[in-house]
Amino acid sequence: KMFPMAKTLTLGIDVFPPPRIAEGLRYAAGGSPQVCLLVHKGVIKATYYDDEKPIAEAAKLVLETEGFLPAPESAYAVKAGIDEALKCKKTGEEKVIAINISGHGYLDFPGYRKLLPEL
């Protein structure tokens, strides 16, 4: 077995996460070394969501307010951005929150519908 030689965030060499609507996030070997380095240096924060329904609800909010459905992988970033904004609202902290939306989720509509039948 081989494992990355770069310092990365990982679930372990023998771990394979269960199916998710965001299959692009379903890997155990860790993220890109560049992103992991930023996490280790404290420049960015890694966030994990076990329940996918709030992720789908965040995607639905983008659909309702912006007119497009983000890809499921991007919906995780949207959810994290919403959570961070709500935390800032509660504490009064002012912060720039950047969210990367890498694509649309129209091909993922069936997966979203399983989580939000009203969609």
Rosetta constraint file for C-alpha pairs under 8 A:
AtomPair CA 3 CA 13 HARMONIC 7.07 0.50
AtomPair CA 3 CA 29 HARMONIC 7.51 0.50
AtomPair CA 4 CA 8 HARMONIC 7.69 0.50
AtomPair CA 4 CA 29 HARMONIC 7.62 0.50
AtomPair CA 6 CA 33 HARMONIC 6.21 0.50
AtomPair CA 7 CA 33 HARMONIC 6.58 0.50
AtomPair CA 7 CA 36 HARMONIC 7.10 0.50
AtomPair CA 7 CA 37 HARMONIC 7.22 0.50
AtomPair CA 8 CA 30 HARMONIC 5.41 0.50
AtomPair CA 8 CA 31 HARMONIC 6.33 0.50
AtomPair CA 8 CA 32 HARMONIC 7.20 0.50
AtomPair CA 8 CA 33 HARMONIC 5.71 0.50
AtomPair CA 8 CA 36 HARMONIC 5.18 0.50
AtomPair CA 8 CA 37 HARMONIC 7.31 0.50
AtomPair CA 9 CA 29 HARMONIC 7.67 0.50
AtomPair CA 9 CA 30 HARMONIC 4.71 0.50
AtomPair CA 9 CA 31 HARMONIC 6.27 0.50
AtomPair CA 9 CA 36 HARMONIC 6.08 0.50
AtomPair CA 10 CA 28 HARMONIC 5.64 0.50
AtomPair CA 10 CA 29 HARMONIC 5.25 0.50
AtomPair CA 10 CA 30 HARMONIC 4.16 0.50
AtomPair CA 10 CA 31 HARMONIC 7.46 0.50
AtomPair CA 11 CA 15 HARMONIC 6.09 0.50
AtomPair CA 11 CA 28 HARMONIC 5.07 0.50
AtomPair CA 11 CA 29 HARMONIC 6.79 0.50
AtomPair CA 11 CA 30 HARMONIC 7.10 0.50
AtomPair CA 12 CA 28 HARMONIC 6.29 0.50
AtomPair CA 12 CA 29 HARMONIC 6.72 0.50
AtomPair CA 13 CA 28 HARMONIC 6.92 0.50
AtomPair CA 13 CA 29 HARMONIC 6.46 0.50
AtomPair CA 15 CA 28 HARMONIC 5.97 0.50
AtomPair CA 16 CA 26 HARMONIC 7.56 0.50
AtomPair CA 16 CA 27 HARMONIC 6.44 0.50
AtomPair CA 16 CA 28 HARMONIC 5.74 0.50
AtomPair CA 17 CA 26 HARMONIC 5.98 0.50
AtomPair CA 17 CA 27 HARMONIC 6.70 0.50
AtomPair CA 17 CA 28 HARMONIC 6.94 0.50
AtomPair CA 18 CA 26 HARMONIC 7.61 0.50
AtomPair CA 19 CA 23 HARMONIC 6.94 0.50
AtomPair CA 19 CA 26 HARMONIC 7.25 0.50
AtomPair CA 20 CA 26 HARMONIC 7.10 0.50
AtomPair CA 20 CA 52 HARMONIC 7.74 0.50
AtomPair CA 21 CA 52 HARMONIC 7.77 0.50
AtomPair CA 21 CA 72 HARMONIC 6.25 0.50
AtomPair CA 21 CA 108 HARMONIC 7.42 0.50
AtomPair CA 21 CA 111 HARMONIC 5.64 0.50
AtomPair CA 21 CA 112 HARMONIC 7.26 0.50
AtomPair CA 22 CA 26 HARMONIC 7.04 0.50
AtomPair CA 22 CA 71 HARMONIC 7.81 0.50
AtomPair CA 22 CA 72 HARMONIC 4.81 0.50
AtomPair CA 22 CA 73 HARMONIC 5.03 0.50
AtomPair CA 23 CA 73 HARMONIC 7.74 0.50
AtomPair CA 24 CA 73 HARMONIC 6.43 0.50
AtomPair CA 25 CA 73 HARMONIC 6.48 0.50
AtomPair CA 31 CA 35 HARMONIC 6.75 0.50
AtomPair CA 31 CA 36 HARMONIC 6.32 0.50
AtomPair CA 32 CA 36 HARMONIC 6.20 0.50
AtomPair CA 33 CA 37 HARMONIC 5.98 0.50
AtomPair CA 34 CA 38 HARMONIC 6.50 0.50
AtomPair CA 35 CA 39 HARMONIC 6.42 0.50
AtomPair CA 36 CA 40 HARMONIC 6.16 0.50
AtomPair CA 37 CA 41 HARMONIC 6.09 0.50
AtomPair CA 38 CA 42 HARMONIC 6.18 0.50
AtomPair CA 38 CA 43 HARMONIC 5.15 0.50
AtomPair CA 38 CA 44 HARMONIC 5.77 0.50
AtomPair CA 39 CA 43 HARMONIC 5.95 0.50
AtomPair CA 39 CA 44 HARMONIC 5.06 0.50
AtomPair CA 39 CA 45 HARMONIC 5.61 0.50
AtomPair CA 39 CA 46 HARMONIC 6.57 0.50
AtomPair CA 47 CA 80 HARMONIC 7.17 0.50
AtomPair CA 49 CA 76 HARMONIC 7.75 0.50
AtomPair CA 51 CA 55 HARMONIC 7.58 0.50
AtomPair CA 52 CA 56 HARMONIC 6.34 0.50
AtomPair CA 52 CA 115 HARMONIC 7.52 0.50
AtomPair CA 53 CA 57 HARMONIC 6.20 0.50
AtomPair CA 53 CA 115 HARMONIC 5.69 0.50
AtomPair CA 53 CA 116 HARMONIC 7.41 0.50
AtomPair CA 54 CA 58 HARMONIC 6.17 0.50
AtomPair CA 54 CA 79 HARMONIC 7.29 0.50
AtomPair CA 55 CA 59 HARMONIC 6.39 0.50
AtomPair CA 55 CA 72 HARMONIC 7.73 0.50
AtomPair CA 55 CA 75 HARMONIC 5.77 0.50
AtomPair CA 55 CA 76 HARMONIC 5.70 0.50
AtomPair CA 55 CA 78 HARMONIC 7.89 0.50
AtomPair CA 55 CA 79 HARMONIC 5.81 0.50
AtomPair CA 56 CA 60 HARMONIC 6.15 0.50
AtomPair CA 56 CA 72 HARMONIC 7.58 0.50
AtomPair CA 56 CA 75 HARMONIC 6.97 0.50
AtomPair CA 56 CA 112 HARMONIC 6.13 0.50
AtomPair CA 56 CA 115 HARMONIC 6.72 0.50
AtomPair CA 56 CA 116 HARMONIC 7.03 0.50
AtomPair CA 57 CA 61 HARMONIC 6.24 0.50
AtomPair CA 57 CA 116 HARMONIC 7.62 0.50
AtomPair CA 58 CA 62 HARMONIC 6.53 0.50
AtomPair CA 58 CA 75 HARMONIC 6.27 0.50
AtomPair CA 58 CA 76 HARMONIC 7.99 0.50
AtomPair CA 58 CA 78 HARMONIC 6.24 0.50
AtomPair CA 58 CA 79 HARMONIC 5.39 0.50
AtomPair CA 58 CA 82 HARMONIC 7.85 0.50
AtomPair CA 59 CA 63 HARMONIC 6.30 0.50
AtomPair CA 59 CA 69 HARMONIC 6.04 0.50
AtomPair CA 59 CA 70 HARMONIC 5.93 0.50
AtomPair CA 59 CA 72 HARMONIC 7.53 0.50
AtomPair CA 59 CA 75 HARMONIC 5.24 0.50
AtomPair CA 59 CA 78 HARMONIC 7.22 0.50
AtomPair CA 59 CA 79 HARMONIC 7.94 0.50
AtomPair CA 60 CA 64 HARMONIC 6.13 0.50
AtomPair CA 60 CA 69 HARMONIC 6.83 0.50
AtomPair CA 60 CA 119 HARMONIC 7.55 0.50
AtomPair CA 61 CA 65 HARMONIC 6.04 0.50
AtomPair CA 62 CA 66 HARMONIC 5.28 0.50
AtomPair CA 62 CA 67 HARMONIC 6.84 0.50
AtomPair CA 62 CA 68 HARMONIC 6.56 0.50
AtomPair CA 62 CA 69 HARMONIC 6.39 0.50
AtomPair CA 62 CA 70 HARMONIC 7.17 0.50
AtomPair CA 63 CA 67 HARMONIC 4.68 0.50
AtomPair CA 63 CA 68 HARMONIC 4.56 0.50
AtomPair CA 63 CA 69 HARMONIC 4.81 0.50
AtomPair CA 63 CA 70 HARMONIC 7.55 0.50
AtomPair CA 64 CA 68 HARMONIC 7.70 0.50
AtomPair CA 68 CA 104 HARMONIC 6.96 0.50
AtomPair CA 69 CA 104 HARMONIC 5.59 0.50
AtomPair CA 69 CA 105 HARMONIC 5.26 0.50
AtomPair CA 69 CA 106 HARMONIC 6.46 0.50
AtomPair CA 70 CA 74 HARMONIC 5.98 0.50
AtomPair CA 70 CA 75 HARMONIC 5.98 0.50
AtomPair CA 70 CA 101 HARMONIC 6.62 0.50
AtomPair CA 70 CA 102 HARMONIC 7.81 0.50
AtomPair CA 70 CA 103 HARMONIC 6.00 0.50
AtomPair CA 70 CA 104 HARMONIC 4.35 0.50
AtomPair CA 70 CA 105 HARMONIC 4.83 0.50
AtomPair CA 70 CA 106 HARMONIC 7.87 0.50
AtomPair CA 71 CA 75 HARMONIC 6.19 0.50
AtomPair CA 71 CA 101 HARMONIC 7.46 0.50
AtomPair CA 71 CA 102 HARMONIC 7.06 0.50
AtomPair CA 71 CA 103 HARMONIC 5.32 0.50
AtomPair CA 71 CA 104 HARMONIC 4.57 0.50
AtomPair CA 71 CA 105 HARMONIC 3.73 0.50
AtomPair CA 71 CA 106 HARMONIC 7.51 0.50
AtomPair CA 71 CA 108 HARMONIC 7.17 0.50
AtomPair CA 72 CA 76 HARMONIC 6.73 0.50
AtomPair CA 72 CA 105 HARMONIC 6.25 0.50
AtomPair CA 72 CA 108 HARMONIC 7.31 0.50
AtomPair CA 73 CA 77 HARMONIC 7.26 0.50
AtomPair CA 74 CA 78 HARMONIC 6.34 0.50
AtomPair CA 74 CA 100 HARMONIC 6.68 0.50
AtomPair CA 74 CA 101 HARMONIC 4.94 0.50
AtomPair CA 74 CA 102 HARMONIC 6.09 0.50
AtomPair CA 74 CA 103 HARMONIC 7.27 0.50
AtomPair CA 75 CA 79 HARMONIC 6.10 0.50
AtomPair CA 75 CA 101 HARMONIC 7.69 0.50
AtomPair CA 76 CA 80 HARMONIC 6.25 0.50
AtomPair CA 77 CA 81 HARMONIC 6.08 0.50
AtomPair CA 77 CA 99 HARMONIC 5.96 0.50
AtomPair CA 77 CA 100 HARMONIC 6.85 0.50
AtomPair CA 77 CA 101 HARMONIC 7.59 0.50
AtomPair CA 78 CA 82 HARMONIC 6.15 0.50
AtomPair CA 78 CA 99 HARMONIC 6.35 0.50
AtomPair CA 78 CA 101 HARMONIC 7.87 0.50
AtomPair CA 79 CA 83 HARMONIC 6.16 0.50
AtomPair CA 80 CA 84 HARMONIC 6.11 0.50
AtomPair CA 81 CA 85 HARMONIC 6.10 0.50
AtomPair CA 81 CA 97 HARMONIC 6.46 0.50
AtomPair CA 81 CA 98 HARMONIC 7.44 0.50
AtomPair CA 81 CA 99 HARMONIC 6.49 0.50
AtomPair CA 82 CA 86 HARMONIC 6.16 0.50
AtomPair CA 83 CA 87 HARMONIC 6.19 0.50
AtomPair CA 84 CA 88 HARMONIC 6.25 0.50
AtomPair CA 84 CA 97 HARMONIC 7.69 0.50
AtomPair CA 85 CA 89 HARMONIC 6.12 0.50
AtomPair CA 85 CA 97 HARMONIC 7.53 0.50
AtomPair CA 86 CA 90 HARMONIC 6.21 0.50
AtomPair CA 87 CA 91 HARMONIC 6.25 0.50
AtomPair CA 88 CA 92 HARMONIC 5.45 0.50
AtomPair CA 88 CA 93 HARMONIC 4.78 0.50
AtomPair CA 88 CA 94 HARMONIC 6.41 0.50
AtomPair CA 88 CA 95 HARMONIC 7.26 0.50
AtomPair CA 89 CA 93 HARMONIC 6.84 0.50
AtomPair CA 105 CA 109 HARMONIC 6.42 0.50
AtomPair CA 108 CA 112 HARMONIC 6.47 0.50
AtomPair CA 109 CA 113 HARMONIC 6.08 0.50
AtomPair CA 110 CA 114 HARMONIC 6.44 0.50
AtomPair CA 111 CA 115 HARMONIC 6.87 0.50
AtomPair CA 112 CA 116 HARMONIC 6.00 0.50
AtomPair CA 112 CA 117 HARMONIC 7.86 0.50
AtomPair CA 112 CA 119 HARMONIC 7.53 0.50
AtomPair CA 113 CA 117 HARMONIC 4.69 0.50
AtomPair CA 113 CA 118 HARMONIC 7.20 0.50
AtomPair CA 113 CA 119 HARMONIC 5.90 0.50
